[in-house]
Amino acid sequence: MRIDKFLNSVNLTKRRSVAQDMIKNGVVELNGKVAKASKDVNVGDRITLNYLNGSKSYEVLALPLTKSTPKSEQDKYIKEL
């Protein structure tokens, strides 16, 4: 699954276009490297979102099979580090 689709489907961003803008501006890192929108996410990868006032890191636990998942099920797919 592409990283921009993953960020949207696990509710880390509200829309896929927001995820694409974040990736385009170098805010998203995948395993310590600045990510591109076409990069695939795998189980065990580490995603870091660098905000102006800090950063948050997440570990990928599973890949969603649907386009969107309920926010209540977010902990099945990612774990905040």
C-alpha positions as CSV (number, residue, x, y, z in Angstrom):
1,M,0.0,0.0,0.0
2,R,1.3,3.5,-0.9
3,I,2.3,5.7,2.1
4,D,-0.2,8.4,1.1
5,K,-3.1,6.0,1.0
6,F,-1.9,4.4,4.3
7,L,-1.8,7.7,6.2
8,N,-5.3,8.5,5.1
9,S,-6.8,5.0,5.6
10,V,-5.5,4.7,9.2
11,N,-6.7,8.3,10.0
12,L,-3.4,10.0,10.5
13,T,-4.5,12.6,8.0
14,K,-8.1,13.7,7.2
15,R,-7.7,13.5,3.4
16,R,-5.3,11.8,1.0
17,S,-4.5,15.2,-0.6
18,V,-3.3,16.4,2.9
19,A,-1.0,13.3,3.1
20,Q,0.3,14.0,-0.4
21,D,1.1,17.7,0.5
22,M,2.9,16.6,3.7
23,I,5.0,14.1,1.7
24,K,5.7,16.6,-1.0
25,N,7.0,19.1,1.6
26,G,9.3,16.5,3.3
27,V,7.3,16.2,6.5
28,V,6.9,12.4,6.4
29,E,9.8,10.0,6.9
30,L,9.7,6.2,6.3
31,N,12.3,4.2,8.2
32,G,14.4,7.4,8.7
33,K,14.4,8.6,5.1
34,V,12.2,11.3,3.6
35,A,9.3,9.5,1.9
36,K,7.9,9.8,-1.6
37,A,4.1,9.4,-2.2
38,S,4.7,6.2,-4.3
39,K,6.7,4.4,-1.6
40,D,5.1,1.2,-0.3
41,V,4.5,0.7,3.4
42,N,5.1,-2.8,4.9
43,V,4.4,-4.3,8.3
44,G,7.2,-3.3,10.7
45,D,8.1,0.0,9.0
46,R,8.5,3.2,11.1
47,I,6.7,6.3,10.0
48,T,7.7,9.7,11.4
49,L,5.6,12.9,11.0
50,N,7.7,16.0,11.6
51,Y,5.5,18.9,12.8
52,L,6.6,22.5,13.6
53,N,6.5,21.8,17.3
54,G,7.8,18.3,17.4
55,S,7.5,14.9,15.7
56,K,5.5,11.7,16.2
57,S,6.7,8.2,15.3
58,Y,4.5,5.2,14.5
59,E,5.2,1.6,13.9
60,V,3.1,-0.2,11.2
61,L,1.4,-3.3,12.8
62,A,-0.9,-4.3,9.9
63,L,-2.1,-3.0,6.5
64,P,-5.8,-2.2,6.2
65,L,-7.7,-4.0,3.5
66,T,-10.3,-1.3,3.0
67,K,-10.0,2.3,1.9
68,S,-11.0,3.7,5.3
69,T,-11.0,2.3,8.8
70,P,-12.9,3.5,11.9
71,K,-10.8,5.7,14.2
72,S,-11.6,3.3,17.0
73,E,-9.7,0.5,15.2
74,Q,-6.6,2.7,14.6
75,D,-4.6,0.8,17.2
76,K,-4.8,-2.4,15.1
77,Y,-2.8,-0.8,12.3
78,I,-0.3,1.5,14.0
79,K,1.4,1.9,17.4
80,E,2.7,5.3,18.5
81,L,6.3,5.1,19.7
